[in-house]
Amino acid sequence: MIFVEGTQGATFLFGEETDKKAISIKDFYISKYPVTQSLWNCITGNKNNAHPRDDNKPVRQVSWNDITGKDGFLEKINSVNTANKNAVFRLPSETEWEYAARGGKNWPDDFLYSGSNDIDKVAWYQQNSNDEVKDAGLKAPNQLGIYEMNGEGSERVLRGGCHHNWAIHCTVSKRYEISRDFKDNCIGFRLAFSIVPLTNL
């Protein structure tokens, strides 16, 4: 997990083009890599058939319900976490995702993609992936050391594009909506992590 320092009272403009909103955000943690096949298998005990022979690729063909529902991935990983009961794994909010993708306090760098204006350096997408999902961590990380925020991966929101999208769909501000039960070969996910005050447990 990578620690992401919040805005510390500063604000940043969040969103696309003319529809930007000022945001401030608290400290949080986000996973360095997308959740891989091997982590999914270890936590759930269920082999995900999207990658039957390659545990280092991001898990896919899982829905929001598979991740957040009863007996889902988050419930299972939090039940395994016995060392620190006030630490909670969860999905990042949209604001947290974009803040981390833009480099956190390095937001003013204003890169189009997470860590660069050159998508080939930081993401797998339609022009360089050969339409295949690649192992996690092969591209350069962003300013915070987070890998592949772009490309690989009621209504829920997807961010970052995927390995078979054009570059314009892989920017740090692009968003898509899907249903809670939708699964696809190019949808993966990334974990966030919060420390919950003991009084709230």
LUMRODO-831455 format. One record per residue (C-alpha): residue number from 0; residue in three letters; y, z, x. Coordinates in nm, 3 decimals, m for minus. Layout:
BEGIN
pos = NUM	code = ALA	Y = Y	Z = Z	X = X
...
***
This chain:
BEGIN
pos = 0	code = MET	Y = 0.000	Z = 0.000	X = 0.000
pos = 1	code = ILE	Y = 0.354	Z = m0.080	X = 0.115
pos = 2	code = PHE	Y = 0.636	Z = 0.165	X = 0.046
pos = 3	code = VAL	Y = 0.932	Z = m0.009	X = m0.119
pos = 4	code = GLU	Y = 1.257	Z = 0.182	X = m0.092
pos = 5	code = GLY	Y = 1.455	Z = 0.165	X = m0.415
pos = 6	code = THR	Y = 1.812	Z = 0.047	X = m0.452
pos = 7	code = GLN	Y = 1.956	Z = 0.393	X = m0.365
pos = 8	code = GLY	Y = 2.241	Z = 0.354	X = m0.613
pos = 9	code = ALA	Y = 2.316	Z = m0.011	X = m0.531
pos = 10	code = THR	Y = 2.251	Z = m0.285	X = m0.787
pos = 11	code = PHE	Y = 2.106	Z = m0.633	X = m0.749
pos = 12	code = LEU	Y = 2.122	Z = m0.930	X = m0.984
pos = 13	code = PHE	Y = 1.776	Z = m0.987	X = m1.135
pos = 14	code = GLY	Y = 1.653	Z = m1.302	X = m1.309
pos = 15	code = GLU	Y = 1.722	Z = m1.673	X = m1.309
pos = 16	code = GLU	Y = 2.050	Z = m1.860	X = m1.279
pos = 17	code = THR	Y = 2.298	Z = m1.769	X = m1.555
pos = 18	code = ASP	Y = 2.082	Z = m1.501	X = m1.721
pos = 19	code = LYS	Y = 2.107	Z = m1.244	X = m1.440
pos = 20	code = LYS	Y = 2.120	Z = m0.870	X = m1.504
pos = 21	code = ALA	Y = 2.223	Z = m0.592	X = m1.266
pos = 22	code = ILE	Y = 1.923	Z = m0.372	X = m1.181
pos = 23	code = SER	Y = 1.865	Z = m0.053	X = m0.990
pos = 24	code = ILE	Y = 1.518	Z = 0.070	X = m0.910
pos = 25	code = LYS	Y = 1.341	Z = 0.384	X = m0.782
pos = 26	code = ASP	Y = 1.112	Z = 0.399	X = m0.478
pos = 27	code = PHE	Y = 0.754	Z = 0.277	X = m0.539
pos = 28	code = TYR	Y = 0.448	Z = 0.141	X = m0.361
pos = 29	code = ILE	Y = 0.296	Z = m0.204	X = m0.402
pos = 30	code = SER	Y = m0.022	Z = m0.349	X = m0.257
pos = 31	code = LYS	Y = 0.008	Z = m0.549	X = 0.063
pos = 32	code = TYR	Y = m0.235	Z = m0.811	X = m0.073
pos = 33	code = PRO	Y = m0.349	Z = m0.926	X = m0.418
pos = 34	code = VAL	Y = m0.655	Z = m0.737	X = m0.545
pos = 35	code = THR	Y = m0.954	Z = m0.907	X = m0.383
pos = 36	code = GLN	Y = m1.298	Z = m0.986	X = m0.516
pos = 37	code = SER	Y = m1.449	Z = m0.712	X = m0.297
pos = 38	code = LEU	Y = m1.212	Z = m0.441	X = m0.429
pos = 39	code = TRP	Y = m1.276	Z = m0.551	X = m0.788
pos = 40	code = ASN	Y = m1.653	Z = m0.535	X = m0.733
pos = 41	code = CYS	Y = m1.633	Z = m0.196	X = m0.558
pos = 42	code = ILE	Y = m1.425	Z = m0.034	X = m0.834
pos = 43	code = THR	Y = m1.580	Z = m0.192	X = m1.144
pos = 44	code = GLY	Y = m1.937	Z = m0.243	X = m1.024
pos = 45	code = ASN	Y = m1.921	Z = m0.586	X = m1.187
pos = 46	code = LYS	Y = m1.944	Z = m0.901	X = m0.980
pos = 47	code = ASN	Y = m1.664	Z = m1.137	X = m1.080
pos = 48	code = ASN	Y = m1.815	Z = m1.486	X = m1.080
pos = 49	code = ALA	Y = m1.494	Z = m1.667	X = m0.986
pos = 50	code = HIS	Y = m1.591	Z = m1.625	X = m0.618
pos = 51	code = PRO	Y = m1.964	Z = m1.556	X = m0.602
pos = 52	code = ARG	Y = m1.980	Z = m1.582	X = m0.223
pos = 53	code = ASP	Y = m1.632	Z = m1.491	X = m0.096
pos = 54	code = ASP	Y = m1.511	Z = m1.133	X = m0.128
pos = 55	code = ASN	Y = m1.183	Z = m1.193	X = 0.060
pos = 56	code = LYS	Y = m1.031	Z = m1.420	X = m0.204
pos = 57	code = PRO	Y = m0.805	Z = m1.274	X = m0.475
pos = 58	code = VAL	Y = m0.998	Z = m1.181	X = m0.788
pos = 59	code = ARG	Y = m0.934	Z = m1.411	X = m1.085
pos = 60	code = GLN	Y = m1.070	Z = m1.485	X = m1.431
pos = 61	code = VAL	Y = m0.962	Z = m1.135	X = m1.535
pos = 62	code = SER	Y = m0.727	Z = m1.065	X = m1.825
pos = 63	code = TRP	Y = m0.457	Z = m0.804	X = m1.874
pos = 64	code = ASN	Y = m0.703	Z = m0.628	X = m2.105
pos = 65	code = ASP	Y = m0.972	Z = m0.627	X = m1.831
pos = 66	code = ILE	Y = m0.723	Z = m0.458	X = m1.599
pos = 67	code = THR	Y = m0.548	Z = m0.213	X = m1.833
pos = 68	code = GLY	Y = m0.790	Z = m0.156	X = m2.123
pos = 69	code = LYS	Y = m1.041	Z = 0.120	X = m2.186
pos = 70	code = ASP	Y = m1.293	Z = 0.127	X = m1.900
pos = 71	code = GLY	Y = m1.075	Z = m0.135	X = m1.729
pos = 72	code = PHE	Y = m0.995	Z = m0.167	X = m1.360
pos = 73	code = LEU	Y = m0.698	Z = 0.075	X = m1.361
pos = 74	code = GLU	Y = m0.885	Z = 0.347	X = m1.547
pos = 75	code = LYS	Y = m1.174	Z = 0.316	X = m1.303
pos = 76	code = ILE	Y = m0.967	Z = 0.310	X = m0.984
pos = 77	code = ASN	Y = m0.765	Z = 0.612	X = m1.100
pos = 78	code = SER	Y = m1.087	Z = 0.803	X = m1.178
pos = 79	code = VAL	Y = m1.214	Z = 0.728	X = m0.825
pos = 80	code = ASN	Y = m0.889	Z = 0.857	X = m0.673
pos = 81	code = THR	Y = m0.987	Z = 1.224	X = m0.638
pos = 82	code = ALA	Y = m0.785	Z = 1.300	X = m0.323
pos = 83	code = ASN	Y = m0.446	Z = 1.301	X = m0.496
pos = 84	code = LYS	Y = m0.453	Z = 1.349	X = m0.873
pos = 85	code = ASN	Y = m0.077	Z = 1.302	X = m0.909
pos = 86	code = ALA	Y = m0.097	Z = 0.953	X = m0.754
pos = 87	code = VAL	Y = m0.142	Z = 0.680	X = m1.016
pos = 88	code = PHE	Y = m0.241	Z = 0.316	X = m0.963
pos = 89	code = ARG	Y = m0.084	Z = 0.075	X = m1.213
pos = 90	code = LEU	Y = 0.051	Z = m0.279	X = m1.245
pos = 91	code = PRO	Y = 0.403	Z = m0.334	X = m1.110
pos = 92	code = SER	Y = 0.680	Z = m0.386	X = m1.363
pos = 93	code = GLU	Y = 0.849	Z = m0.726	X = m1.364
pos = 94	code = THR	Y = 1.155	Z = m0.574	X = m1.198
pos = 95	code = GLU	Y = 0.944	Z = m0.406	X = m0.929
pos = 96	code = TRP	Y = 0.755	Z = m0.729	X = m0.865
pos = 97	code = GLU	Y = 1.070	Z = m0.938	X = m0.819
pos = 98	code = TYR	Y = 1.243	Z = m0.668	X = m0.612
pos = 99	code = ALA	Y = 0.941	Z = m0.649	X = m0.378
pos = 100	code = ALA	Y = 0.902	Z = m1.029	X = m0.368
pos = 101	code = ARG	Y = 1.267	Z = m1.067	X = m0.268
pos = 102	code = GLY	Y = 1.219	Z = m0.819	X = 0.017
pos = 103	code = GLY	Y = 1.346	Z = m0.498	X = m0.145
pos = 104	code = LYS	Y = 1.663	Z = m0.385	X = 0.032
pos = 105	code = ASN	Y = 1.660	Z = m0.728	X = 0.205
pos = 106	code = TRP	Y = 1.737	Z = m0.887	X = m0.136
pos = 107	code = PRO	Y = 2.067	Z = m1.032	X = m0.002
pos = 108	code = ASP	Y = 1.861	Z = m1.267	X = 0.223
pos = 109	code = ASP	Y = 1.831	Z = m1.466	X = m0.103
pos = 110	code = PHE	Y = 1.513	Z = m1.655	X = m0.013
pos = 111	code = LEU	Y = 1.380	Z = m1.894	X = m0.276
pos = 112	code = TYR	Y = 1.022	Z = m1.780	X = m0.200
pos = 113	code = SER	Y = 0.899	Z = m1.437	X = m0.094
pos = 114	code = GLY	Y = 1.006	Z = m1.412	X = 0.272
pos = 115	code = SER	Y = 1.125	Z = m1.767	X = 0.333
pos = 116	code = ASN	Y = 1.293	Z = m2.078	X = 0.200
pos = 117	code = ASP	Y = 0.993	Z = m2.272	X = 0.335
pos = 118	code = ILE	Y = 0.710	Z = m2.231	X = 0.084
pos = 119	code = ASP	Y = 0.451	Z = m2.366	X = 0.331
pos = 120	code = LYS	Y = 0.501	Z = m2.058	X = 0.550
pos = 121	code = VAL	Y = 0.444	Z = m1.799	X = 0.277
pos = 122	code = ALA	Y = 0.237	Z = m1.943	X = m0.011
pos = 123	code = TRP	Y = m0.054	Z = m2.159	X = m0.115
pos = 124	code = TYR	Y = 0.056	Z = m2.411	X = m0.377
pos = 125	code = GLN	Y = m0.020	Z = m2.760	X = m0.504
pos = 126	code = GLN	Y = 0.089	Z = m2.943	X = m0.186
pos = 127	code = ASN	Y = m0.105	Z = m2.735	X = 0.070
pos = 128	code = SER	Y = m0.398	Z = m2.560	X = m0.105
pos = 129	code = ASN	Y = m0.628	Z = m2.858	X = m0.164
pos = 130	code = ASP	Y = m0.646	Z = m2.703	X = m0.515
pos = 131	code = GLU	Y = m0.855	Z = m2.412	X = m0.378
pos = 132	code = VAL	Y = m0.792	Z = m2.039	X = m0.381
pos = 133	code = LYS	Y = m0.768	Z = m1.912	X = m0.021
pos = 134	code = ASP	Y = m0.851	Z = m1.578	X = 0.141
pos = 135	code = ALA	Y = m0.581	Z = m1.313	X = 0.098
pos = 136	code = GLY	Y = m0.341	Z = m1.262	X = 0.388
pos = 137	code = LEU	Y = m0.350	Z = m1.602	X = 0.559
pos = 138	code = LYS	Y = 0.020	Z = m1.686	X = 0.508
pos = 139	code = ALA	Y = 0.318	Z = m1.504	X = 0.660
pos = 140	code = PRO	Y = 0.430	Z = m1.181	X = 0.487
pos = 141	code = ASN	Y = 0.778	Z = m1.123	X = 0.349
pos = 142	code = GLN	Y = 1.035	Z = m0.888	X = 0.502
pos = 143	code = LEU	Y = 0.845	Z = m0.581	X = 0.373
pos = 144	code = GLY	Y = 0.506	Z = m0.693	X = 0.506
pos = 145	code = ILE	Y = 0.374	Z = m0.802	X = 0.164
pos = 146	code = TYR	Y = 0.156	Z = m1.112	X = 0.159
pos = 147	code = GLU	Y = 0.146	Z = m1.406	X = m0.082
pos = 148	code = MET	Y = 0.372	Z = m1.291	X = m0.362
pos = 149	code = ASN	Y = 0.412	Z = m1.659	X = m0.454
pos = 150	code = GLY	Y = 0.138	Z = m1.906	X = m0.531
pos = 151	code = GLU	Y = m0.186	Z = m1.714	X = m0.564
pos = 152	code = GLY	Y = m0.199	Z = m1.574	X = m0.903
pos = 153	code = SER	Y = 0.166	Z = m0.884	X = m2.753
pos = 154	code = GLU	Y = 0.258	Z = m1.148	X = m2.465
pos = 155	code = ARG	Y = 0.235	Z = m1.043	X = m2.099
pos = 156	code = VAL	Y = 0.431	Z = m1.189	X = m1.808
pos = 157	code = LEU	Y = 0.297	Z = m1.371	X = m1.500
pos = 158	code = ARG	Y = 0.507	Z = m1.402	X = m1.186
pos = 159	code = GLY	Y = 0.480	Z = m1.605	X = m0.866
pos = 160	code = GLY	Y = 0.300	Z = m1.925	X = m0.964
pos = 161	code = CYS	Y = m0.043	Z = m2.022	X = m0.829
pos = 162	code = HIS	Y = m0.230	Z = m2.237	X = m0.578
pos = 163	code = HIS	Y = m0.217	Z = m2.551	X = m0.795
pos = 164	code = ASN	Y = 0.151	Z = m2.526	X = m0.908
pos = 165	code = TRP	Y = 0.435	Z = m2.732	X = m0.764
pos = 166	code = ALA	Y = 0.675	Z = m2.535	X = m0.543
pos = 167	code = ILE	Y = 0.942	Z = m2.514	X = m0.817
pos = 168	code = HIS	Y = 0.701	Z = m2.299	X = m1.023
pos = 169	code = CYS	Y = 0.637	Z = m2.059	X = m0.733
pos = 170	code = THR	Y = 0.986	Z = m1.915	X = m0.682
pos = 171	code = VAL	Y = 1.058	Z = m1.541	X = m0.689
pos = 172	code = SER	Y = 1.240	Z = m1.574	X = m1.022
pos = 173	code = LYS	Y = 0.997	Z = m1.797	X = m1.218
pos = 174	code = ARG	Y = 0.814	Z = m1.629	X = m1.510
pos = 175	code = TYR	Y = 0.545	Z = m1.727	X = m1.760
pos = 176	code = GLU	Y = 0.414	Z = m1.558	X = m2.073
pos = 177	code = ILE	Y = 0.046	Z = m1.528	X = m2.167
pos = 178	code = SER	Y = m0.163	Z = m1.338	X = m2.419
pos = 179	code = ARG	Y = m0.329	Z = m1.007	X = m2.325
pos = 180	code = ASP	Y = m0.680	Z = m1.152	X = m2.333
pos = 181	code = PHE	Y = m0.608	Z = m1.479	X = m2.150
pos = 182	code = LYS	Y = m0.813	Z = m1.552	X = m1.835
pos = 183	code = ASP	Y = m0.770	Z = m1.837	X = m1.590
pos = 184	code = ASN	Y = m0.896	Z = m1.948	X = m1.250
pos = 185	code = CYS	Y = m0.550	Z = m1.906	X = m1.098
pos = 186	code = ILE	Y = m0.447	Z = m1.566	X = m1.239
pos = 187	code = GLY	Y = m0.493	Z = m1.265	X = m1.014
pos = 188	code = PHE	Y = m0.303	Z = m0.938	X = m0.986
pos = 189	code = ARG	Y = m0.149	Z = m0.685	X = m0.749
pos = 190	code = LEU	Y = m0.141	Z = m0.305	X = m0.771
pos = 191	code = ALA	Y = 0.156	Z = m0.071	X = m0.774
pos = 192	code = PHE	Y = 0.134	Z = 0.301	X = m0.707
pos = 193	code = SER	Y = 0.343	Z = 0.594	X = m0.826
pos = 194	code = ILE	Y = 0.354	Z = 0.962	X = m0.746
pos = 195	code = VAL	Y = 0.371	Z = 1.150	X = m1.075
pos = 196	code = PRO	Y = 0.529	Z = 1.498	X = m1.069
pos = 197	code = LEU	Y = 0.257	Z = 1.761	X = m1.116
pos = 198	code = THR	Y = 0.440	Z = 1.898	X = m1.420
pos = 199	code = ASN	Y = 0.369	Z = 1.570	X = m1.601
pos = 200	code = LEU	Y = m0.008	Z = 1.589	X = m1.557
***
